[in-house]
Amino acid sequence: MQPTTQEPRVVDEAIKIIQEHLDREARNRRQTTLEPKDLCPMQKARLVSDLIATLDTAGGGNSFTRTVRSVWSSLVAGFRSRL
């Protein structure tokens, strides 16, 4: 797979979204840091939904983005089925 200039931007945006979710919940809990495993299932589902939205708006026509979107979609479905 040939990397595109869009992939690093999508990965950077995904990292930013994950960090924003963790920072927001850490503030809510009055803690300095949290890890993704510390989020409740609903918070994880919202995080994954935001990540999917980022991939959708990234133009996602390449195989890398389609693969990642598929994985995230599966995770969201798994989280929603557990709620």
All heavy atoms as an XYZ file, in Angstrom:
655
protein
N       0.855     -1.177      0.000
C       0.000      0.000      0.000
C       0.897      1.235      0.000
O       1.791      1.380      0.817
C      -0.897     -0.018      1.236
C      -1.727      1.221      1.365
S      -2.887      1.192      2.758
C      -1.815      1.064      4.141
N       0.617      2.112     -0.909
C       1.358      3.361     -1.035
C       0.745      4.401     -0.105
O      -0.454      4.684     -0.199
C       1.272      3.840     -2.484
C       2.135      5.035     -2.766
C       3.479      4.604     -3.274
O       3.589      3.546     -3.843
N       4.486      5.389     -3.055
N       1.541      4.983      0.826
C       0.967      5.979      1.723
C       0.607      7.245      0.951
O       1.251      7.591     -0.023
C       2.067      6.251      2.743
C       3.319      5.791      2.108
C       2.944      4.734      1.109
N      -0.447      7.903      1.397
C      -0.836      9.166      0.787
C      -0.551     10.290      1.758
O      -0.327     10.060      2.951
C      -2.338      9.175      0.442
O      -3.076      9.164      1.666
C      -2.721      7.984     -0.415
N      -0.589     11.507      1.245
C      -0.364     12.647      2.128
C      -1.521     12.831      3.091
O      -1.381     13.466      4.115
C      -0.179     13.934      1.303
O      -1.343     14.126      0.478
C       1.062     13.867      0.455
N      -2.659     12.243      2.785
C      -3.838     12.388      3.624
C      -3.763     11.502      4.872
O      -4.283     11.862      5.920
C      -5.071     12.029      2.814
C      -6.366     12.395      3.480
C      -7.525     12.183      2.539
O      -7.380     11.589      1.477
N      -8.683     12.660      2.923
N      -3.116     10.357      4.783
C      -3.085      9.417      5.908
C      -2.479     10.014      7.171
O      -3.070      9.874      8.245
C      -2.373      8.138      5.506
C      -3.198      7.305      4.553
C      -2.453      6.125      3.990
O      -1.337      5.854      4.449
O      -2.989      5.481      3.091
N      -1.311     10.696      7.105
C      -0.778     11.274      8.352
C      -1.727     12.294      8.966
O      -1.866     12.367     10.180
C       0.528     11.934      7.913
C       0.925     11.199      6.682
C      -0.366     10.831      6.003
N      -2.429     13.058      8.130
C      -3.381     14.043      8.646
C      -4.535     13.345      9.364
O      -4.957     13.766     10.439
C      -3.926     14.907      7.504
C      -4.830     16.029      7.990
C      -5.457     16.794      6.851
N      -6.385     15.993      6.072
C      -7.622     15.686      6.453
N      -8.075     16.071      7.621
N      -8.406     14.959      5.681
N      -5.029     12.250      8.803
C      -6.125     11.502      9.422
C      -5.671     10.895     10.741
O      -6.382     10.946     11.740
C      -6.654     10.415      8.460
C      -7.640      9.504      9.167
C      -7.281     11.038      7.232
N      -4.478     10.344     10.768
C      -3.949      9.753     12.003
C      -3.758     10.837     13.059
O      -4.136     10.653     14.222
C      -2.623      9.008     11.725
C      -1.950      8.595     13.022
C      -2.868      7.802     10.839
N      -3.209     11.988     12.672
C      -3.035     13.093     13.619
C      -4.374     13.563     14.170
O      -4.508     13.833     15.369
C      -2.313     14.274     12.966
C      -0.849     13.996     12.704
O      -0.288     13.041     13.300
O      -0.249     14.731     11.885
N      -5.377     13.646     13.308
C      -6.714     14.054     13.749
C      -7.313     13.016     14.696
O      -7.938     13.368     15.700
C      -7.628     14.271     12.535
C      -8.982     14.815     12.896
C      -8.967     16.214     13.500
O      -7.994     16.969     13.275
O      -9.911     16.544     14.231
N      -7.106     11.743     14.412
C      -7.615     10.681     15.293
C      -6.960     10.766     16.667
O      -7.642     10.644     17.694
C      -7.373      9.312     14.664
N      -5.666     10.985     16.694
C      -4.956     11.123     17.973
C      -5.502     12.311     18.757
O      -5.722     12.231     19.973
C      -3.438     11.251     17.740
C      -2.886      9.933     17.218
C      -2.719     11.699     19.010
C      -1.468     10.019     16.694
N      -5.745     13.410     18.065
C      -6.282     14.613     18.708
C      -7.666     14.332     19.315
O      -7.952     14.719     20.452
C      -6.368     15.745     17.688
C      -6.933     17.024     18.215
C      -7.010     18.053     17.099
C      -7.987     19.137     17.485
N      -8.409     19.927     16.346
N      -8.512     13.644     18.575
C      -9.864     13.326     19.066
C      -9.793     12.433     20.300
O     -10.494     12.669     21.291
C     -10.696     12.673     17.952
C     -11.039     13.722     16.903
C     -11.958     12.019     18.508
C     -11.630     13.150     15.641
N      -8.952     11.411     20.253
C      -8.800     10.511     21.403
C      -8.336     11.295     22.627
O      -8.889     11.153     23.722
C      -7.821      9.368     21.080
C      -8.422      8.457     20.006
C      -7.458      8.578     22.336
C      -7.430      7.499     19.380
N      -7.343     12.163     22.436
C      -6.811     12.940     23.559
C      -7.864     13.890     24.121
O      -7.970     14.049     25.338
C      -5.562     13.718     23.133
C      -4.796     14.277     24.315
C      -4.315     13.177     25.254
O      -3.629     12.253     24.844
N      -4.676     13.264     26.519
N      -8.656     14.501     23.254
C      -9.712     15.406     23.724
C     -10.737     14.649     24.574
O     -11.166     15.148     25.621
C     -10.407     16.078     22.540
C      -9.564     17.143     21.876
C     -10.175     17.670     20.575
O     -11.199     17.106     20.105
O      -9.620     18.630     20.028
N     -11.121     13.473     24.149
C     -12.077     12.676     24.933
C     -11.485     12.311     26.295
O     -12.168     12.418     27.315
C     -12.460     11.403     24.174
C     -13.561     11.607     23.185
N     -14.869     11.311     23.453
C     -13.534     12.078     21.914
C     -15.612     11.593     22.397
N     -14.825     12.056     21.444
N     -10.230     11.875     26.296
C      -9.597     11.486     27.561
C      -9.414     12.692     28.484
O      -9.654     12.597     29.692
C      -8.252     10.809     27.288
C      -8.344      9.461     26.575
C      -6.943      8.955     26.228
C      -9.096      8.450     27.413
N      -8.995     13.830     27.923
C      -8.804     15.034     28.736
C     -10.125     15.510     29.337
O     -10.182     15.885     30.506
C      -8.187     16.159     27.902
C      -6.730     15.905     27.542
O      -6.100     14.998     28.135
O      -6.225     16.620     26.643
N     -11.186     15.486     28.526
C     -12.497     15.939     29.010
C     -12.969     15.059     30.171
O     -13.422     15.550     31.207
C     -13.511     15.923     27.863
C     -14.888     16.400     28.276
C     -15.885     16.507     27.119
N     -15.810     15.408     26.181
C     -15.490     15.546     24.873
N     -15.215     16.728     24.373
N     -15.458     14.485     24.089
N     -12.844     13.753     30.023
C     -13.296     12.860     31.097
C     -12.385     12.962     32.321
O     -12.856     12.873     33.457
C     -13.386     11.424     30.603
C     -13.999     10.475     31.612
C     -15.374     10.893     32.112
O     -16.117     11.591     31.387
O     -15.717     10.526     33.255
N     -11.096     13.159     32.116
C     -10.187     13.344     33.252
C     -10.585     14.587     34.041
O     -10.609     14.562     35.276
C      -8.739     13.453     32.765
N     -10.923     15.669     33.337
C     -11.388     16.882     34.036
C     -12.680     16.603     34.801
O     -12.832     17.039     35.942
C     -11.612     18.025     33.038
C     -10.352     18.728     32.608
C     -10.645     20.018     31.840
N     -11.560     19.830     30.713
C     -11.188     19.488     29.483
N      -9.919     19.267     29.216
N     -12.086     19.354     28.520
N     -13.602     15.874     34.179
C     -14.870     15.546     34.849
C     -14.642     14.741     36.123
O     -15.374     14.892     37.100
C     -15.797     14.773     33.916
C     -16.348     15.620     32.800
O     -16.318     16.845     32.867
N     -16.840     14.982     31.758
N     -13.650     13.900     36.102
C     -13.350     13.051     37.268
C     -12.324     13.686     38.199
O     -11.918     13.085     39.187
C     -12.816     11.693     36.806
C     -13.815     10.889     36.008
C     -13.232      9.557     35.641
N     -14.055      8.826     34.690
C     -13.830      7.584     34.312
N     -12.805      6.917     34.824
N     -14.610      6.999     33.436
N     -11.873     14.883     37.845
C     -10.851     15.619     38.615
C      -9.579     14.787     38.769
O      -9.014     14.666     39.853
C     -11.411     16.051     39.953
C     -12.513     17.076     39.809
C     -12.938     17.645     41.136
N     -13.863     18.740     40.926
C     -15.152     18.687     41.211
N     -15.657     17.588     41.727
N     -15.925     19.719     40.988
N      -9.160     14.200     37.649
C      -7.910     13.448     37.601
C      -7.000     14.099     36.570
O      -7.459     14.825     35.682
C      -8.173     11.992     37.232
C      -9.001     11.265     38.258
C      -9.245      9.813     37.873
O      -8.841      9.348     36.824
N      -9.923      9.090     38.744
N      -5.720     13.817     36.655
C      -4.797     14.428     35.697
C      -4.782     13.695     34.366
O      -4.691     14.329     33.322
C      -3.363     14.488     36.269
O      -2.979     13.180     36.677
C      -3.290     15.442     37.451
N      -4.868     12.383     34.402
C      -4.847     11.618     33.152
C      -5.756     10.401     33.253
O      -6.038      9.910     34.343
C      -3.429     11.112     32.805
O      -2.967     10.297     33.868
C      -2.464     12.260     32.578
N      -6.197      9.961     32.093
C      -6.967      8.725     31.981
C      -6.452      7.967     30.771
O      -5.883      8.557     29.854
C      -8.452      9.009     31.758
C      -9.279      9.512     32.919
C     -10.710      9.763     32.465
C      -9.278      8.523     34.056
N      -6.689      6.684     30.760
C      -6.368      5.853     29.606
C      -7.685      5.454     28.944
O      -8.732      5.464     29.593
C      -5.602      4.604     30.049
C      -4.230      4.919     30.610
C      -3.477      3.665     30.998
O      -3.724      2.599     30.400
O      -2.649      3.757     31.899
N      -7.649      5.078     27.674
C      -8.890      4.660     27.016
C      -9.633      3.563     27.769
O     -10.861      3.559     27.797
C      -8.414      4.183     25.634
C      -7.167      4.979     25.384
C      -6.524      5.127     26.747
N      -8.917      2.670     28.413
C      -9.574      1.583     29.151
C     -10.374      2.098     30.343
O     -11.241      1.394     30.854
C      -8.545      0.558     29.623
C      -7.592      1.090     30.674
C      -6.613      0.054     31.141
C      -5.729      0.661     32.218
N      -4.897     -0.294     32.851
N     -10.111      3.341     30.790
C     -10.818      3.914     31.925
C     -12.186      4.482     31.553
O     -12.971      4.819     32.429
C      -9.987      5.035     32.565
C      -8.669      4.524     33.127
O      -8.638      3.381     33.616
O      -7.670      5.273     33.064
N     -12.462      4.600     30.259
C     -13.748      5.138     29.823
C     -14.830      4.077     29.951
O     -14.579      2.888     29.762
C     -13.658      5.601     28.370
C     -12.655      6.717     28.066
C     -12.617      6.974     26.566
C     -12.974      7.981     28.827
N     -16.040      4.517     30.244
C     -17.163      3.579     30.299
C     -17.570      3.218     28.861
O     -17.156      3.885     27.907
C     -18.336      4.189     31.066
S     -19.251      5.430     30.150
N     -18.350      2.165     28.672
C     -18.739      1.751     27.318
C     -19.397      2.862     26.496
O     -19.126      2.992     25.312
C     -19.710      0.596     27.565
C     -19.255      0.021     28.866
C     -18.815      1.204     29.687
N     -20.233      3.676     27.122
C     -20.889      4.759     26.383
C     -19.871      5.803     25.925
O     -19.936      6.298     24.795
C     -21.966      5.419     27.252
C     -22.703      6.521     26.533
S     -23.559      5.939     25.088
C     -25.171      5.774     25.730
N     -18.915      6.133     26.779
C     -17.878      7.093     26.407
C     -17.011      6.533     25.290
O     -16.617      7.267     24.372
C     -17.018      7.446     27.626
C     -17.770      8.243     28.666
C     -17.069      8.248     30.006
O     -16.358      7.321     30.360
N     -17.284      9.314     30.768
N     -16.721      5.255     25.349
C     -15.940      4.618     24.281
C     -16.716      4.649     22.972
O     -16.142      4.902     21.911
C     -15.585      3.185     24.662
C     -14.562      3.101     25.766
C     -14.323      1.663     26.178
C     -13.376      1.577     27.364
N     -13.227      0.206     27.852
N     -18.008      4.404     23.034
C     -18.833      4.425     21.819
C     -18.847      5.826     21.208
O     -18.747      5.970     19.985
C     -20.247      3.961     22.133
N     -18.946      6.864     22.036
C     -18.915      8.236     21.518
C     -17.560      8.542     20.886
O     -17.488      9.180     19.841
C     -19.223      9.234     22.626
C     -20.714      9.392     22.891
C     -20.993     10.596     23.770
N     -20.425     10.423     25.095
C     -21.118     10.127     26.180
N     -22.420      9.987     26.114
N     -20.530      9.989     27.336
N     -16.496      8.085     21.531
C     -15.153      8.284     20.999
C     -15.027      7.630     19.630
O     -14.568      8.250     18.665
C     -14.114      7.711     21.971
C     -12.679      7.597     21.465
C     -12.116      8.942     21.073
C     -11.806      6.929     22.513
N     -15.457      6.407     19.526
C     -15.352      5.684     18.261
C     -16.231      6.333     17.198
O     -15.827      6.453     16.039
C     -15.675      4.193     18.457
C     -15.740      3.464     17.128
C     -14.621      3.547     19.359
N     -17.406      6.809     17.572
C     -18.268      7.504     16.621
C     -17.596      8.757     16.084
O     -17.674      9.053     14.888
C     -19.603      7.873     17.270
O     -20.359      6.727     17.530
N     -16.929      9.506     16.955
C     -16.201     10.695     16.512
C     -15.054     10.327     15.580
O     -14.780     11.038     14.609
C     -15.665     11.488     17.708
C     -16.752     12.246     18.455
O     -17.902     12.301     17.950
O     -16.453     12.782     19.537
N     -14.398      9.210     15.866
C     -13.312      8.763     14.993
C     -13.847      8.359     13.618
O     -13.252      8.679     12.587
C     -12.551      7.606     15.636
C     -11.700      7.987     16.852
C     -11.202      6.734     17.553
C     -10.541      8.882     16.445
N     -14.984      7.687     13.597
C     -15.588      7.302     12.318
C     -15.960      8.546     11.523
O     -15.722      8.606     10.315
C     -16.819      6.402     12.547
C     -16.369      5.037     13.040
C     -17.643      6.259     11.267
C     -17.500      4.150     13.489
N     -16.519      9.535     12.188
C     -16.887     10.774     11.503
C     -15.659     11.439     10.893
O     -15.718     11.974      9.786
C     -17.584     11.721     12.470
N     -14.542     11.394     11.586
C     -13.305     11.966     11.066
C     -12.874     11.235      9.799
O     -12.492     11.855      8.816
C     -12.174     11.882     12.114
O     -12.559     12.663     13.244
C     -10.870     12.385     11.569
N     -12.959      9.915      9.816
C     -12.579      9.151      8.633
C     -13.538      9.416      7.482
O     -13.125      9.483      6.330
C     -12.528      7.663      8.964
C     -11.407      7.252      9.908
C     -11.564      5.790     10.291
C     -10.045      7.492      9.286
N     -14.812      9.577      7.771
C     -15.791      9.854      6.725
C     -15.527     11.197      6.057
O     -15.656     11.324      4.852
C     -17.212      9.827      7.279
C     -17.694      8.417      7.564
O     -17.085      7.457      7.048
O     -18.670      8.278      8.324
N     -15.148     12.195      6.843
C     -14.899     13.520      6.275
C     -13.515     13.622      5.657
O     -13.221     14.579      4.957
C     -15.050     14.624      7.341
O     -14.119     14.395      8.394
C     -16.456     14.678      7.874
N     -12.666     12.629      5.876
C     -11.313     12.661      5.321
C     -11.292     12.263      3.851
O     -10.246     12.224      3.231
C     -10.399     11.739      6.127
N     -12.426     11.961      3.294
C     -12.470     11.591      1.894
C     -12.258     10.122      1.659
O     -12.393      9.648      0.543
N     -11.954      9.371      2.639
C     -11.723      7.964      2.745
C     -11.858      7.067      1.544
O     -12.400      5.991      1.678
N     -11.363      7.437      0.397
C     -11.469      6.563     -0.738
C     -10.373      5.519     -0.827
O     -10.508      4.551     -1.553
N      -9.292      5.678     -0.072
C      -8.200      4.711     -0.210
C      -8.412      3.498      0.688
O      -9.242      3.496      1.590
C      -6.837      5.370      0.054
C      -6.672      5.842      1.477
O      -7.047      5.152      2.396
N      -6.120      7.022      1.653
N      -7.674      2.456      0.419
C      -7.879      1.188      1.134
C      -7.546      1.296      2.613
O      -8.198      0.662      3.444
C      -7.062      0.073      0.485
O      -5.690      0.351      0.578
N      -6.554      2.082      2.971
C      -6.181      2.269      4.376
C      -7.364      2.830      5.159
O      -7.767      2.296      6.193
C      -4.980      3.216      4.492
C      -4.682      3.653      5.902
C      -4.016      2.807      6.773
C      -5.070      4.896      6.361
C      -3.735      3.199      8.077
C      -4.801      5.299      7.655
C      -4.128      4.446      8.510
N      -7.942      3.905      4.646
C      -9.052      4.550      5.348
C     -10.270      3.644      5.401
O     -10.951      3.570      6.412
C      -9.404      5.892      4.673
O      -8.211      6.684      4.598
C     -10.443      6.656      5.449
N     -10.550      2.923      4.331
C     -11.690      2.004      4.325
C     -11.497      0.899      5.353
O     -12.425      0.523      6.058
C     -11.895      1.412      2.932
C     -12.522      2.377      1.955
C     -12.962      1.671      0.684
N     -11.921      0.858      0.087
C     -11.064      1.283     -0.848
N     -11.119      2.515     -1.283
N     -10.152      0.467     -1.344
N     -10.271      0.400      5.465
C      -9.983     -0.661      6.427
C     -10.166     -0.161      7.853
O     -10.815     -0.801      8.681
C      -8.551     -1.199      6.237
O      -8.432     -1.714      4.914
C      -8.215     -2.267      7.258
N      -9.604      1.016      8.143
C      -9.724      1.579      9.494
C     -11.186      1.883      9.802
O     -11.676      1.599     10.892
C      -8.843      2.838      9.647
C      -9.094      3.522     10.976
C      -7.371      2.470      9.512
N     -11.924      2.429      8.841
C     -13.336      2.728      9.052
C     -14.108      1.454      9.373
O     -14.965      1.431     10.248
C     -13.935      3.401      7.819
C     -15.386      3.800      8.050
C     -16.055      4.394      6.828
N     -15.323      5.511      6.308
C     -14.937      5.623      5.040
N     -15.209      4.673      4.174
N     -14.286      6.685      4.633
N     -13.783      0.373      8.682
C     -14.453     -0.900      8.923
C     -14.193     -1.399     10.345
O     -15.101     -1.857     11.032
C     -13.982     -1.928      7.904
O     -14.506     -3.183      8.195
N     -12.942     -1.286     10.781
C     -12.591     -1.705     12.145
C     -13.340     -0.862     13.164
O     -13.935     -1.383     14.117
C     -11.066     -1.628     12.368
C     -10.716     -1.808     13.835
C     -10.351     -2.646     11.515
N     -13.324      0.462     12.981
C     -14.014      1.345     13.930
C     -15.506      1.058     13.942
O     -16.144      1.048     14.991
C     -13.781      2.817     13.598
C     -12.419      3.328     13.904
C     -11.613      4.025     13.065
C     -11.672      3.215     15.123
N     -10.430      4.330     13.686
C     -10.438      3.852     14.939
C     -11.935      2.614     16.353
C      -9.476      3.917     15.939
C     -10.968      2.671     17.346
C      -9.761      3.318     17.134
N     -16.087      0.836     12.772
C     -17.523      0.538     12.705
C     -17.848     -0.736     13.482
O     -18.858     -0.807     14.179
C     -17.969      0.389     11.252
O     -17.811      1.604     10.573
N     -16.987     -1.733     13.364
C     -17.189     -2.972     14.112
C     -17.107     -2.726     15.617
O     -17.896     -3.275     16.393
C     -16.146     -4.005     13.717
O     -16.270     -4.331     12.359
N     -16.170     -1.891     16.029
C     -16.041     -1.569     17.455
C     -17.282     -0.843     17.969
O     -17.782     -1.144     19.053
C     -14.798     -0.710     17.704
C     -13.470     -1.445     17.605
C     -12.313     -0.462     17.657
C     -13.340     -2.482     18.718
N     -17.766      0.110     17.185
C     -18.969      0.846     17.600
C     -20.134     -0.114     17.742
O     -20.873     -0.070     18.738
C     -19.298      1.968     16.593
C     -20.699      2.519     16.848
C     -18.291      3.085     16.696
N     -20.310     -0.987     16.775
C     -21.407     -1.955     16.853
C     -21.263     -2.835     18.086
O     -22.251     -3.119     18.775
C     -21.434     -2.810     15.589
N     -20.043     -3.240     18.403
C     -19.810     -4.056     19.597
C     -20.136     -3.310     20.874
O     -20.764     -3.866     21.789
N     -19.726     -2.046     20.961
C     -20.010     -1.252     22.154
C     -21.508     -1.009     22.305
O     -22.067     -1.109     23.389
C     -19.296      0.108     22.120
C     -17.831      0.014     22.431
C     -16.892      0.573     21.589
C     -17.377     -0.610     23.580
C     -15.537      0.487     21.860
C     -16.027     -0.689     23.877
C     -15.113     -0.138     23.014
N     -22.166     -0.694     21.200
C     -23.605     -0.415     21.269
C     -24.390     -1.656     21.667
O     -25.389     -1.550     22.374
C     -24.084      0.132     19.943
C     -23.629      1.545     19.713
C     -24.164      2.126     18.435
N     -23.717      3.505     18.322
C     -23.526      4.119     17.179
N     -23.754      3.503     16.041
N     -23.115      5.364     17.159
N     -23.942     -2.818     21.238
C     -24.671     -4.044     21.586
C     -24.520     -4.385     23.069
O     -25.337     -5.100     23.628
C     -24.191     -5.199     20.733
O     -22.858     -5.570     21.068
N     -23.486     -3.856     23.715
C     -23.263     -4.135     25.133
C     -24.008     -3.167     26.038
O     -24.084     -3.378     27.237
C     -21.779     -4.056     25.451
C     -20.968     -5.079     24.684
C     -19.524     -4.805     24.793
N     -18.969     -5.651     25.818
C     -17.767     -5.488     26.345
N     -17.014     -4.498     25.946
N     -17.307     -6.314     27.242
N     -24.553     -2.083     25.470
C     -25.223     -1.063     26.302
C     -26.641     -1.411     26.601
O     -27.324     -2.111     26.048
C     -25.165      0.298     25.597
C     -23.762      0.828     25.367
C     -23.839      2.136     24.607
C     -23.014      1.020     26.667
